[in-house]
Amino acid sequence: MKTFLFVLLTIALTDLNDNYHEADKSEMVYYSPKTSVRMDFTYLEEREEAGKFAEYAEKLLGIKDAIKEDKTTYTFQGVEITTHTQVDLKRPHVIRAEKGMPWLLVNINDRGLLVGYNLPEEPKEHKKNATKEAERSMKNPVQILPYTEEIVETGSAEKQAQAVAKQIFRIRETRMYLLNGEVEHAPADGKAMELVLKELRHQEKQLVELFTGKKTTEIKHKHVGSCPYGENFKFWNETLYFSAENGFTGADNVDADKIKINVEFVHQYLKKEEAEEKKDKKGKKDKNAMELSPIVYNLPGSARALVYYNDKLINSKVVPMAQFGIDIPLPKELFTGAELPKIRFSEKTGGVISITK
């Protein structure tokens, strides 16, 4: 009895899977793209870190320009106007199995965007991505100062500074002896000598920075974007604020410079009566009407983006906006016959890049 029930269950599951795959293979769905406008602002962050022993720098090492207090300044560099493509879930397109049309040749990427027809499949790139923790450790490695036992055991800040200064002079003397060949157990070859000298320079730099302080410079980015939608969306206007003391800041900073973003969106309003199927008064298709395929291309709208810094134009660009365009079906006759076309579509706009046979 148990065997009989198991057989029935197996048959039922097999039929269910077969029906599912048959339905799954009977149609394909892809989407038109939509575009977001993005501003990539670049600025420079310069940090000055005070030396731990800055007040003793001139007395012990003769350094007069030691950094004695922390300070960070920002310098605005510029802006790049870019776009980012997403899937427009409000514009799906269904391709169903039809006789005479090899619909399985449609190329859809893993995001659901139409990229081609009858094109060879391109190999996928496998990128190695480091973990965030690994990236942090690479950017900010742990610094171990070359302290001697004498430095560690010294009590007051001034005495510790004196011990560090002595260590700096010892490193310099060792380097000089090595260069002059006055060391008994010198490195055996040039490569080993180079590594030893490099390490001595590194140790000296770490200890000297305890007196001089440290300056670091880093290029930073601020990204601002908008993904407008709908016929009523005509403009995107935004004001940002930037200061040398705070970088990108709020509107309450009266000393900040103003950065204005002005973007005007242009919708595409082409008539599609030539692409629509005509019907006579009885509801029958016009014999002269062109039969359309389920494969459509997009005629995108556009956006003109302007960026001002203190009312001075610093960048402008006209970019395509896929969601403000219209979808136009390609004629069905293009996909029939012995020689099928190779069509490449733009992933960003949905437009046709090329048609070849």
C-alpha positions as CSV (number, residue, x, y, z in Angstrom):
1,M,0.0,0.0,0.0
2,K,2.8,2.4,0.9
3,T,4.6,1.6,-2.3
4,F,1.4,2.3,-4.3
5,L,0.9,5.7,-2.6
6,F,4.6,6.6,-3.2
7,V,4.2,5.8,-7.0
8,L,1.0,8.0,-7.2
9,L,2.8,10.8,-5.4
10,T,5.8,10.6,-7.7
11,I,3.5,10.7,-10.8
12,A,1.6,13.7,-9.5
13,L,4.8,15.6,-8.8
14,T,6.2,14.7,-12.2
15,D,3.1,16.0,-14.0
16,L,3.2,19.2,-11.9
17,N,6.8,19.9,-12.7
18,D,6.2,19.1,-16.4
19,N,3.3,21.6,-16.6
20,Y,5.3,24.2,-14.7
21,H,8.3,24.0,-17.1
22,E,5.9,24.0,-20.1
23,A,4.2,27.2,-18.9
24,D,7.6,28.7,-17.9
25,K,8.9,28.1,-21.4
26,S,5.9,29.4,-23.2
27,E,6.6,33.0,-22.6
28,M,9.4,35.5,-21.7
29,V,9.1,38.8,-19.9
30,Y,11.5,41.8,-20.1
31,Y,11.2,45.4,-19.1
32,S,12.1,48.8,-20.5
33,P,14.8,50.6,-18.7
34,K,14.5,53.7,-16.6
35,T,17.3,56.3,-15.9
36,S,18.4,58.1,-12.8
37,V,20.5,61.3,-13.1
38,R,23.5,61.3,-10.8
39,M,26.0,64.0,-9.7
40,D,29.4,62.8,-8.5
41,F,31.0,65.7,-6.6
42,T,34.7,65.4,-5.9
43,Y,36.5,67.2,-3.1
44,L,39.9,67.1,-1.3
45,E,40.1,66.4,2.4
46,E,43.4,67.5,3.9
47,R,44.1,66.5,7.5
48,E,46.8,67.9,9.8
49,E,47.4,65.8,12.9
50,A,49.4,67.4,15.7
51,G,52.6,65.7,16.8
52,K,52.5,64.0,20.2
53,F,55.8,65.8,21.1
54,A,55.3,68.9,18.9
55,E,56.2,71.3,21.8
56,Y,59.7,69.6,22.0
57,A,60.3,69.4,18.3
58,E,62.5,72.5,18.0
59,K,64.4,71.9,21.2
60,L,65.3,68.2,20.6
61,L,65.3,68.0,16.7
62,G,65.6,71.6,15.5
63,I,62.2,71.3,13.7
64,K,60.4,74.7,13.7
65,D,57.3,74.0,11.7
66,A,55.8,71.2,13.7
67,I,52.0,70.8,13.6
68,K,50.7,71.7,17.1
69,E,46.9,71.3,16.6
70,D,44.6,69.1,14.6
71,K,43.0,70.7,11.6
72,T,41.0,69.5,8.6
73,T,40.3,71.6,5.4
74,Y,38.3,70.8,2.3
75,T,38.8,71.9,-1.3
76,F,36.1,71.5,-3.9
77,Q,37.3,69.9,-7.1
78,G,34.4,69.5,-9.5
79,V,31.4,67.4,-10.5
80,E,30.7,64.7,-13.1
81,I,27.2,64.2,-14.4
82,T,26.4,60.6,-15.0
83,T,23.4,58.2,-15.3
84,H,22.4,54.9,-13.8
85,T,20.1,52.4,-15.4
86,Q,17.4,50.5,-13.5
87,V,14.5,48.3,-14.5
88,D,11.2,50.0,-15.2
89,L,8.7,47.6,-13.6
90,K,5.8,49.8,-14.9
91,R,6.7,48.8,-18.5
92,P,6.8,45.0,-18.8
93,H,6.8,43.3,-22.2
94,V,5.7,39.7,-22.7
95,I,7.0,37.6,-25.6
96,R,4.8,34.5,-26.1
97,A,5.7,31.4,-28.2
98,E,4.5,32.0,-31.8
99,K,4.8,29.9,-34.9
100,G,7.3,31.2,-37.5
101,M,9.1,33.4,-35.0
102,P,12.2,32.0,-33.2
103,W,11.4,33.9,-29.9
104,L,14.0,31.9,-27.9
105,L,16.7,33.9,-29.6
106,V,15.8,36.9,-27.5
107,N,18.7,38.0,-25.3
108,I,17.7,39.2,-21.8
109,N,20.2,40.0,-19.1
110,D,20.0,39.0,-15.5
111,R,18.2,42.2,-14.6
112,G,15.4,41.7,-17.0
113,L,16.5,44.2,-19.7
114,L,16.4,43.4,-23.4
115,V,20.0,43.5,-24.8
116,G,19.8,41.8,-28.1
117,Y,18.3,39.3,-30.5
118,N,20.1,36.4,-32.1
119,L,23.4,37.4,-30.4
120,P,26.0,34.9,-29.1
121,E,26.0,34.7,-25.3
122,E,28.9,36.6,-23.8
123,P,30.9,35.0,-21.0
124,K,30.2,36.4,-17.5
125,E,33.0,38.2,-15.7
126,H,33.8,36.9,-12.2
127,K,35.0,39.8,-10.1
128,K,36.8,39.2,-6.8
129,N,35.4,41.5,-4.2
130,A,37.3,41.9,-0.9
131,T,35.2,42.1,2.3
132,K,34.6,45.5,3.9
133,E,36.7,44.5,6.9
134,A,39.6,43.6,4.6
135,E,39.3,46.9,2.7
136,R,39.3,48.8,6.0
137,S,42.4,47.0,7.2
138,M,44.2,47.7,3.9
139,K,43.3,51.4,4.1
140,N,44.1,51.7,7.8
141,P,46.8,49.2,8.7
142,V,47.8,49.0,12.4
143,Q,50.9,51.1,13.0
144,I,53.3,49.7,15.5
145,L,55.8,52.3,16.6
146,P,59.5,51.2,16.9
147,Y,59.6,52.0,20.6
148,T,62.5,50.7,22.7
149,E,62.2,49.5,26.3
150,E,63.7,52.8,27.4
151,I,61.0,54.8,25.7
152,V,58.1,52.6,27.0
153,E,59.4,52.8,30.6
154,T,60.0,56.6,30.6
155,G,57.5,58.5,32.7
156,S,56.9,62.2,31.8
157,A,56.1,63.4,28.3
158,E,59.3,65.4,28.1
159,K,61.5,62.5,29.1
160,Q,59.7,60.2,26.7
161,A,60.3,62.8,23.9
162,Q,64.0,62.8,24.8
163,A,64.1,59.0,24.6
164,V,62.4,59.0,21.2
165,A,64.8,61.7,19.9
166,K,67.7,59.5,21.0
167,Q,66.2,56.5,19.2
168,I,65.9,58.7,16.0
169,F,69.6,59.6,16.2
170,R,70.6,55.9,16.8
171,I,68.6,54.9,13.6
172,R,70.4,57.6,11.6
173,E,73.8,56.5,12.9
174,T,73.1,52.9,12.0
175,R,72.0,53.9,8.5
176,M,75.2,56.0,8.1
177,Y,77.4,53.1,9.3
178,L,75.7,50.7,6.9
179,L,76.2,53.1,3.9
180,N,79.9,53.6,4.9
181,G,80.5,49.9,5.3
182,E,81.4,50.3,9.0
183,V,79.2,47.5,10.3
184,E,80.7,44.0,11.0
185,H,77.6,42.0,10.1
186,A,76.3,44.0,7.2
187,P,73.7,42.5,4.8
188,A,75.2,39.9,2.5
189,D,73.9,41.4,-0.8
190,G,72.5,44.6,-2.4
191,K,68.9,43.4,-2.1
192,A,69.1,42.7,1.6
193,M,70.9,46.0,2.2
194,E,68.1,47.8,0.3
195,L,65.4,46.2,2.5
196,V,67.3,47.0,5.7
197,L,67.7,50.7,4.7
198,K,64.1,50.9,3.7
199,E,63.0,49.6,7.1
200,L,65.3,52.1,8.9
201,R,63.8,55.0,6.9
202,H,60.3,53.8,7.8
203,Q,61.1,53.6,11.5
204,E,62.7,57.0,11.5
205,K,59.7,58.5,9.7
206,Q,57.3,57.1,12.2
207,L,59.3,58.5,15.1
208,V,59.9,61.9,13.6
209,E,56.2,62.3,12.9
210,L,55.6,62.2,16.7
211,F,57.4,65.6,16.7
212,T,56.4,67.1,13.3
213,G,52.8,65.8,13.1
214,K,51.3,64.2,10.1
215,K,49.6,65.5,6.9
216,T,47.3,63.3,4.9
217,T,45.3,64.0,1.8
218,E,42.3,62.0,0.5
219,I,40.0,62.5,-2.5
220,K,36.4,62.1,-1.4
221,H,33.1,61.9,-3.2
222,K,29.5,62.9,-2.6
223,H,26.8,61.3,-4.8
224,V,23.4,63.0,-5.3
225,G,20.8,61.5,-7.6
226,S,17.2,61.6,-8.8
227,C,15.1,59.0,-10.6
228,P,12.1,61.0,-11.8
229,Y,8.9,59.4,-13.1
230,G,5.6,60.4,-14.6
231,E,4.5,63.0,-17.1
232,N,4.2,65.7,-14.5
233,F,7.9,65.5,-13.6
234,K,9.6,68.3,-15.4
235,F,12.3,69.6,-13.2
236,W,14.8,68.7,-10.5
237,N,16.3,71.6,-8.7
238,E,18.5,71.3,-5.6
239,T,20.9,73.4,-3.6
240,L,23.9,72.0,-1.8
241,Y,26.3,73.8,0.5
242,F,30.1,73.5,0.7
243,S,32.7,75.1,3.0
244,A,36.4,74.9,3.4
245,E,36.0,74.1,7.2
246,N,33.2,71.5,7.0
247,G,33.0,70.1,3.4
248,F,29.4,69.5,2.4
249,T,27.3,71.1,5.1
250,G,23.8,72.4,5.8
251,A,22.0,75.6,4.7
252,D,22.5,77.0,8.2
253,N,26.3,77.5,7.4
254,V,26.3,81.1,6.4
255,D,29.9,81.0,5.1
256,A,29.3,78.0,2.8
257,D,29.4,78.3,-1.0
258,K,26.2,77.4,-2.9
259,I,26.1,74.5,-5.4
260,K,22.9,74.6,-7.5
261,I,21.6,71.6,-9.5
262,N,19.1,72.5,-12.3
263,V,17.8,69.6,-14.4
264,E,15.1,69.9,-17.0
265,F,13.4,66.7,-18.3
266,V,12.1,66.4,-21.9
267,H,9.4,63.8,-22.6
268,Q,9.2,62.0,-25.9
269,Y,5.8,62.5,-27.6
270,L,6.1,60.8,-31.0
271,K,2.9,59.6,-32.7
272,K,2.7,55.9,-33.1
273,E,-0.2,55.6,-35.5
274,E,2.2,54.2,-38.2
275,A,3.3,51.5,-35.8
276,E,-0.3,50.6,-34.6
277,E,-2.3,48.0,-36.3
278,K,-5.2,49.4,-38.3
279,K,-8.6,48.0,-38.2
280,D,-11.6,48.5,-40.4
281,K,-15.1,49.5,-39.2
282,K,-16.0,45.8,-38.7
283,G,-13.1,45.3,-36.3
284,K,-11.0,43.3,-38.8
285,K,-7.4,44.0,-39.4
286,D,-6.6,46.2,-42.4
287,K,-4.9,44.1,-45.0
288,N,-2.3,46.9,-45.5
289,A,-1.5,47.2,-41.8
290,M,1.9,46.1,-40.6
291,E,2.0,43.1,-38.3
292,L,4.0,43.9,-35.2
293,S,6.3,41.8,-33.1
294,P,6.4,41.6,-29.3
295,I,10.0,43.0,-29.4
296,V,10.0,46.7,-28.8
297,Y,12.7,49.4,-28.8
298,N,12.6,52.6,-26.8
299,L,12.9,56.1,-28.1
300,P,14.2,57.8,-24.9
301,G,13.4,61.3,-23.7
302,S,16.3,63.5,-22.4
303,A,17.5,65.7,-19.6
304,R,19.6,68.8,-19.6
305,A,21.6,69.0,-16.4
306,L,23.4,72.2,-15.3
307,V,25.5,72.6,-12.1
308,Y,26.5,76.0,-10.8
309,Y,29.1,76.8,-8.1
310,N,28.5,80.2,-6.6
311,D,26.3,81.0,-9.7
312,K,29.2,80.1,-12.1
313,L,28.4,77.2,-14.5
314,I,30.9,74.4,-13.8
315,N,29.3,71.5,-15.8
316,S,26.5,70.8,-18.1
317,K,25.3,67.7,-20.0
318,V,22.4,66.3,-22.0
319,V,21.7,62.7,-21.1
320,P,19.0,60.2,-22.3
321,M,16.1,59.4,-20.0
322,A,14.6,56.0,-20.8
323,Q,11.4,56.4,-18.8
324,F,10.4,59.6,-20.6
325,G,10.5,57.8,-24.0
326,I,8.1,55.6,-25.9
327,D,8.2,51.9,-26.8
328,I,7.8,51.1,-30.5
329,P,7.4,47.5,-31.7
330,L,9.6,46.2,-34.4
331,P,7.8,44.7,-37.5
332,K,7.2,41.0,-37.2
333,E,8.4,40.3,-40.7
334,L,11.9,41.3,-39.5
335,F,12.0,38.1,-37.5
336,T,10.8,35.7,-40.1
337,G,12.5,34.0,-43.1
338,A,15.6,32.0,-43.5
339,E,18.1,34.7,-42.5
340,L,17.4,36.1,-39.0
341,P,18.7,39.5,-38.0
342,K,21.3,40.2,-35.3
343,I,20.0,43.1,-33.2
344,R,21.8,44.8,-30.4
345,F,19.9,47.0,-28.0
346,S,21.2,49.6,-25.6
347,E,20.8,48.4,-22.0
348,K,20.8,52.1,-20.8
349,T,18.1,53.5,-23.1
350,G,16.4,50.5,-24.7
351,G,17.1,51.9,-28.1
352,V,18.5,50.0,-31.1
353,I,22.3,50.1,-31.5
354,S,22.6,48.0,-34.6
355,I,20.7,45.6,-36.9
356,T,22.7,43.3,-39.1
357,K,22.1,40.1,-41.1
